[in-house]
Amino acid sequence: MFYKTDSTAQRPSRISQQRPKLEQEMARHSTHFLLALAVFAASALSAPNANDCTGTISSLDDVSAAVKCTTVNINSFTVPAGKTFNLALASGTTVNMLGDVTFGTKNWDGPLFQVSGSNIVFNGNGHTFNGNGPFYWDGQGGNGGVTKPAPMMKIKISGTWTNVKVLNSPARVYSVSNPAPLTMSKLTIDNSLGDQPNANSDGKAAGHNTDGFDCSTTNLVIEDSTIMNQDDCLAINKGSNITFQRNTCSGGHGISVGSISSGVTVSNILIKDNTIKNNDQALRIKTDASASGSTVSGIAYSGNTATGIKKFGILIDQSYPDTLGTPGTGVKLSGVSFTGSQNSISVNSDAKRVEVNCGSGSCTGSWDWSALKVSGGSAGKIVNFSGIQNFSQ
């Protein structure tokens, strides 16, 4: 039998003939693409980040360019009167003070300085922010007299703030509202000059309302610092997870929780190993008589030492702004403890050792005061509360 052969089955198709060339061309282009991609990746890795630079500030005119960098150096300069030195920093910035900053004087609200940013490392290197307080001081602080920039320093960073000196604030020094954990350490606040009267203070200390730290925040540590002032060394107005440790407070109104206003929660506060000298009070909790809907809980004191206390060793008072007036009932107060290392408080002969002035039913639970020793002066009263344990005056 004869079979006819199909000639098309014996010859390769035109497509089959072209396939090796196509594959070679594709391989060549693929190789070029991979090489180009590798070059791009290498250049991207080696190219400097837009923020990988050092900005230098020698006047306010330098700030806007400097804060685009992740290293910022501050030289000595004077901030013009009525202006805020405002640092809005890129995340992860390191700031180095290389000189002192002085603020021009003008009667205005302030603040004089403000800093914001996340994961910031601020190195003061012992340099000073000078607020020129004597220009403003009149013995009245924020209660009257001339308008004073307050606070002087607004801190709105997370990270660390260390080795900074503040000299002669017009009124309140630090307002702290960190957005994430912050440690403030090795700081000096020196308003000691304000202890003396001046021509405008009618015989009273010229400095007034010079609070060291006003805190409305969470996750804050303040440590190893020295505060010389004429008001609260520390005032916690709201917040939680705040530690104040190994600090020295001289000449002011002591370490305070409060004043507490309406709708506020304060919890998990540790006041530890501080030295309090020549203050009106050593340790104080003050809640507004008119406040409502607030809670204060978990206030722990350990290892604090106080000497030369002029009015009250321990003062817990729910009648603020009065002292030992008619207490309010709108702030629930619980878990105030003196435990761990002994708290040793020495008051002057005309001072009260302990005064507790609770609203009816507003102080609750059992408070362990086994690590509190108060000497000198005379015993105060404990009003509307019987939950203090392991302590007697």
Long-range contacts (C-beta under 8 A, 24 or more apart in sequence): 51-90, 60-85, 63-87, 67-93, 69-93, 70-94, 71-95, 71-96, 72-96, 73-98, 74-98, 74-99, 74-101, 74-127, 75-99, 76-100, 76-101, 77-101, 77-102, 78-102, 78-103, 78-104, 79-103, 79-104, 79-112, 79-113, 80-104, 81-105, 81-106, 82-106, 82-108, 84-110, 84-111, 84-112, 84-113, 84-114, 85-112, 85-113, 85-114, 86-113, 86-114, 86-115, 87-114, 87-115, 87-116, 87-117, 88-116, 88-117, 89-115, 89-116, 89-117, 89-120, 89-157, 90-117, 91-117, 91-118, 91-119, 92-118, 92-119, 92-120, 93-117, 93-120, 93-121, 94-120, 94-121, 94-122, 94-123, 95-120, 95-121, 95-122, 95-123, 96-123, 96-125, 97-123, 97-124, 97-125, 97-127, 97-164, 98-125, 98-127, 99-127, 100-127, 100-128, 100-129, 100-130, 101-127, 101-128, 101-129, 101-130, 102-130, 102-132, 103-129, 103-130, 103-131, 103-132, 103-149, 104-132, 105-132, 105-135, 105-136, 107-136, 107-146, 107-147, 107-148, 108-147, 108-149, 109-147, 109-149, 109-150, 110-148, 110-149, 110-150, 110-151, 110-152, 110-170, 111-149, 111-150, 111-151, 111-152, 111-153, 111-154, 111-175, 112-149, 112-152, 112-153, 112-170, 113-152, 113-153, 113-154, 114-153, 114-154, 114-156, 115-154, 115-155, 115-156, 115-157, 116-156, 116-157, 117-156, 117-157, 117-158, 117-159, 118-157, 118-158, 118-159, 118-179, 118-180, 119-158, 119-159, 119-180, 120-157, 120-158, 120-159, 120-160, 120-161, 121-159, 121-160, 122-157, 122-159, 122-160, 122-161, 122-162, 122-164, 123-162, 123-163, 124-161, 124-162, 124-163, 124-164, 124-165, 124-187, 125-163, 126-163, 126-165, 127-164, 127-165, 128-165, 128-166, 128-167, 129-153, 129-164, 129-165, 129-166, 129-167, 130-167, 130-168, 131-166, 131-167, 131-168, 131-169, 131-170, 132-168, 132-170, 133-167, 133-168, 133-169, 133-170, 133-191, 133-193, 133-194, 133-207, 133-210, 134-168, 134-193, 134-198, 134-206, 135-170, 136-170, 136-171, 137-170, 137-194, 137-198, 137-200, 137-201, 137-206, 137-207, 137-208, 138-198, 138-200, 138-201, 138-206, 138-208, 139-197, 139-198, 139-200, 139-201, 139-202, 139-204, 139-205, 139-206, 139-208, 140-201, 140-208, 141-171, 141-207, 141-208, 141-209, 141-210, 141-230, 141-231, 142-171, 142-172, 142-208, 142-209, 143-208, 143-209, 145-200, 150-209, 151-175, 151-214, 155-182, 155-184, 157-182, 158-182, 159-183, 160-184, 160-185, 161-185, 161-187, 162-186, 162-187, 163-187, 164-188, 165-189, 165-190, 166-190, 167-191, 168-193, 168-194, 169-210, 171-208, 171-209, 171-210, 172-209, 172-210, 172-211, 172-214, 172-231, 173-210, 173-211, 173-212, 173-213, 173-229, 174-212, 174-213, 174-214, 175-214, 175-216, 176-213, 176-214, 176-215, 176-216, 176-217, 176-220, 177-215, 177-216, 177-217, 178-217, 178-218, 178-219, 178-220, 180-219, 181-219, 181-220, 181-221, 182-217, 182-219, 182-220, 182-221, 183-220, 183-221, 183-222, 183-223, 184-213, 184-220, 184-221, 184-222, 184-223, 184-225, 185-221, 185-222, 185-223, 185-224, 185-225, 186-224, 186-225, 187-222, 187-225, 187-226, 188-225, 188-226, 189-225, 189-226, 189-227, 189-228, 189-229, 190-226, 190-228, 191-228, 191-229, 191-230, 192-228, 192-250, 192-251, 194-229, 194-230, 195-230, 195-251, 205-230, 210-252, 211-235, 211-252, 212-249, 212-252, 213-244, 215-239, 215-242, 217-242, 218-242, 221-245, 222-247, 223-247, 226-250, 227-252, 228-252, 232-256, 233-276, 233-279, 234-271, 235-259, 236-266, 236-269, 237-261, 237-264, 238-264, 238-265, 238-266, 239-266, 240-265, 240-266, 240-267, 240-268, 240-269, 241-267, 241-268, 242-268, 242-269, 242-270, 243-269, 243-270, 243-272, 244-269, 244-270, 244-271, 244-272, 244-274, 245-270, 245-271, 245-272, 245-273, 245-274, 246-272, 246-273, 246-274, 247-274, 247-275, 248-274, 248-275, 248-276, 248-277, 249-274, 249-275, 249-276, 249-277, 249-279, 250-277, 250-278, 250-279, 251-277, 251-278, 251-279, 252-279, 252-280, 253-279, 253-280, 253-281, 253-284, 254-279, 254-280, 254-281, 254-282, 254-283, 254-284, 254-306, 254-309, 255-282, 255-283, 255-284, 255-304, 256-281, 256-284, 256-285, 256-286, 257-284, 257-285, 257-286, 257-296, 257-299, 258-284, 258-285, 258-286, 258-287, 258-288, 258-296, 258-320, 259-286, 259-287, 259-288, 259-320, 259-321, 260-286, 260-287, 260-288, 260-291, 260-294, 260-296, 260-331, 261-288, 261-291, 261-294, 262-288, 262-290, 262-291, 262-292, 262-293, 262-294, 262-330, 263-292, 263-293, 263-294, 264-291, 264-294, 264-295, 264-331, 265-294, 265-295, 265-296, 266-294, 266-295, 266-296, 266-297, 266-299, 267-295, 267-296, 267-297, 267-298, 268-298, 269-298, 269-299, 269-300, 270-300, 270-302, 271-299, 271-300, 271-301, 271-302, 271-304, 272-300, 272-301, 272-302, 272-303, 272-304, 272-340, 273-302, 273-303, 273-304, 273-341, 274-304, 274-305, 275-304, 275-305, 275-306, 276-304, 276-305, 276-306, 276-307, 276-309, 277-306, 277-307, 277-308, 278-307, 278-308, 278-309, 278-310, 279-306, 279-308, 279-309, 279-310, 280-309, 280-310, 280-311, 280-312, 281-309, 281-311, 281-312, 281-313, 281-314, 281-315, 282-306, 282-309, 282-312, 282-313, 282-314, 282-345, 282-347, 283-313, 283-314, 283-315, 283-343, 283-345, 284-312, 284-314, 284-315, 284-316, 284-317, 285-315, 285-316, 285-317, 285-333, 285-336, 286-315, 286-317, 286-318, 286-320, 287-317, 287-318, 287-320, 287-328, 287-331, 287-333, 288-320, 288-321, 288-328, 288-330, 288-331, 289-318, 289-319, 289-320, 289-321, 289-322, 289-325, 289-326, 289-327, 289-328, 290-328, 290-330, 291-328, 291-330, 291-331, 292-328, 292-330, 292-331, 293-330, 294-330, 294-331, 294-332, 295-331, 295-332, 295-333, 295-334, 296-331, 296-332, 296-333, 296-334, 297-332, 297-333, 297-334, 297-335, 298-334, 298-335, 299-335, 299-336, 299-337, 300-337, 300-339, 300-340, 301-337, 301-338, 301-339, 301-343, 301-371, 301-372, 302-338, 302-339, 302-340, 302-341, 302-343, 302-371, 303-340, 303-341, 303-342, 303-343, 304-343, 304-344, 304-345, 305-343, 305-344, 305-345, 306-344, 306-345, 306-346, 306-347, 307-346, 308-346, 308-348, 309-345, 309-346, 309-347, 309-348, 309-351, 309-376, 310-347, 310-348, 310-351, 311-351, 311-352, 312-347, 312-351, 312-352, 312-353, 312-354, 312-355, 312-380, 313-345, 313-346, 313-347, 313-351, 313-352, 313-353, 313-354, 313-374, 313-376, 313-377, 314-345, 314-353, 314-354, 314-355, 314-356, 314-372, 314-374, 315-352, 315-354, 315-355, 316-355, 316-356, 316-357, 316-358, 316-363, 317-355, 317-356, 317-357, 318-357, 318-358, 318-359, 318-362, 318-363, 319-357, 324-355, 324-357, 325-357, 327-357, 327-358, 327-359, 327-360, 327-362, 327-383, 327-384, 328-359, 328-362, 329-359, 329-360, 329-361, 329-362, 330-359, 330-362, 331-359, 331-362, 332-362, 332-364, 333-358, 333-362, 333-363, 333-364, 334-363, 334-364, 334-365, 335-365, 335-367, 336-367, 337-367, 337-368, 337-369, 338-368, 338-369, 338-370, 338-371, 338-372, 338-391, 339-368, 339-370, 339-371, 340-371, 341-371, 342-371, 342-372, 342-373, 343-371, 343-372, 343-373, 344-373, 344-375, 345-372, 345-373, 345-374, 345-375, 346-374, 346-375, 346-376, 347-374, 347-375, 347-376, 347-377, 348-376, 348-377, 349-376, 349-377, 350-377, 351-376, 351-377, 351-378, 352-377, 352-378, 352-379, 352-380, 353-377, 353-378, 353-379, 353-380, 353-393, 354-379, 354-380, 354-382, 354-393, 355-380, 355-381, 355-382, 356-380, 356-381, 356-382, 356-383, 356-385, 356-388, 357-381, 357-383, 357-384, 358-383, 358-384, 358-385, 359-384, 360-384, 363-387
